[in-house]
Amino acid sequence: MSAADDLARASRRLYALGWMRGTSGNVSVRDGAEILVTASGIDKSAVEPTDAVLIDARGEALPEQHARPSAEAPVHASVITELGAGAVVHVHSLAAVEAAARWPEGVPLIDVEQLKGIGRGAHGDAVTVPVVANSQDMADLSARILAALEPGVPGVIVAEHGLYAWGSSLGEAIDRTESFDWLFDHALRLDRLRQPGG
């Protein structure tokens, strides 16, 4: 199966989880020396391998392709190029957006078994998931994400927007995205329980 097939299948899966409503969200994967990213304006429930666009290290489409890459392709390219990631997933997870609103300085996570899903320890391992302000300038957004990175934390939340998560492979990036979403939801629920009258 090709990288384009994997990209299409991943997009449909993430749509089914409710994290890529309409045309929102995007996925990228390294394919040898090249990067594939989902095309702009595509309903993620119906992504096909032909909706994968080859981009360069700046996130610009390579010549002679019928589709335009996602507007956020430069962010994907910068994470893959600068961090050596094999794939990046960007979803509009409601839990991520709500967690960033609750903890704008970074989302604190500790003592939860699901932390293993992002490569951390289940107990005594304090993790802070960075939160950065949104920007419609993709070069600026890329710089904010790279500047905010926490060692050993394979994800960043863009406030009022969504989550970027990455891994050595597309499968790992998706697994981490699922774990992040669960962790954010869990943190928010615990926070509500701890409030007076919660």
LINZIZI-V389371 format. One line per field, one symbol per residue. phi: phi as a letter, one per 20 degrees, with the letter a starting at -180 (. if undefined). psi: psi as a letter, one per 40 degrees, with the letter a starting at -180 (. if undefined). Layout:
# LINZIZI-V389371
phi->???
psi->???
This chain:
# LINZIZI-V389371
phi->.effffffffffffffendcfldfnaccbfcmedcdcfffmefffcfdgfeedfcefenefffmcedefgfegffgffffffdmfeacdcceffffffffffcfepeecalcgfggfdndefcmdeccefccffbeeffffgfffffegdgmdeabeeglbrddcbafbfgfffgffffggffffffffffffefgnf
psi->hiddddddddddddddeeeghbeiiiiiihgbeihhiiiifhheefhideehhhiaeeeihiifidiiiideddddddddddefieihhhighdddddddddgeehhhhifhdeddeeeiidhehhhhhihiiiiehddddddddddehhhehfihhhhfcahhiiieiddddddddddddddddddddddddeihe.
